[in-house]
Amino acid sequence: MGIHAGVCLAGTVGPAEQLNFTVLGLAAHVAARLEQHAGLDEILVSKEFAQLLDAEFVLAARPPATISGLTRPLTHYALLD
């Protein structure tokens, strides 16, 4: 699973007979790319999301990830038990 914090647009798209719920924006893109980098049963969070967490959450730094659409590698962490 990948989690990022930021602005996005969420809603239904398509004709009334076939509405699909979707989320658009850079925040959704980054979360999806983190999910692709995550291992089995692993939760990866971006630095932006990690800053919103309480100190009770244990995080382990991961090597910066190259994410399409970003100019710099993304700092992220694994959320531990």
C-alpha positions in Angstrom: 0.0 0.0 0.0 1.2 3.5 -0.7 0.0 6.6 1.1 0.8 10.3 0.3 -0.7 13.6 1.4 -1.8 16.3 -1.0 -4.5 17.8 -3.1 -6.5 15.6 -5.5 -9.9 15.6 -7.2 -12.2 12.7 -6.4 -15.6 11.9 -7.9 -17.6 10.0 -10.5 -16.7 10.1 -14.1 -18.7 8.9 -17.1 -22.3 8.7 -18.3 -25.1 8.2 -15.8 -25.6 4.6 -16.8 -21.9 3.7 -16.2 -20.5 6.0 -13.5 -17.0 5.2 -12.3 -15.4 6.6 -9.1 -11.9 7.9 -9.7 -9.2 10.0 -8.0 -7.0 12.4 -10.0 -4.0 14.5 -9.2 -0.4 14.3 -8.2 -1.2 13.0 -4.7 -3.0 10.1 -6.2 -0.2 9.4 -8.7 2.5 9.4 -6.0 0.4 7.1 -3.7 0.0 4.7 -6.6 3.7 4.7 -7.4 4.5 4.1 -3.8 2.2 1.1 -3.9 4.1 -0.3 -6.8 7.3 0.0 -4.8 5.8 -1.7 -1.7 6.5 -5.3 -0.9 4.0 -7.9 0.2 2.2 -6.6 3.3 4.2 -3.4 3.3 2.9 0.1 3.8 5.0 2.9 2.3 4.3 6.5 3.2 5.8 9.7 1.7 7.7 12.2 3.8 4.7 14.6 3.5 2.4 12.0 5.0 4.9 10.9 7.6 5.1 14.5 8.9 1.3 14.2 9.7 1.7 11.1 11.9 2.0 11.0 15.7 5.2 9.9 17.3 3.6 6.6 18.2 4.0 5.3 14.6 7.3 3.6 13.9 8.8 4.4 10.5 11.9 3.0 8.7 13.6 5.1 6.0 13.7 3.5 2.6 16.1 4.6 -0.2 14.6 7.5 -2.3 12.4 6.3 -5.1 12.4 7.6 -8.7 8.8 8.5 -9.5 7.6 9.4 -13.0 6.4 13.0 -13.0 8.6 14.1 -10.2 11.9 16.0 -10.7 13.6 14.6 -7.6 13.6 11.2 -6.0 10.9 10.7 -3.4 11.8 10.4 0.3 9.6 7.7 1.8 9.3 5.3 4.7 8.0 1.9 5.6 5.3 1.9 8.3 6.3 -0.7 10.9 4.2 -2.6 13.4 
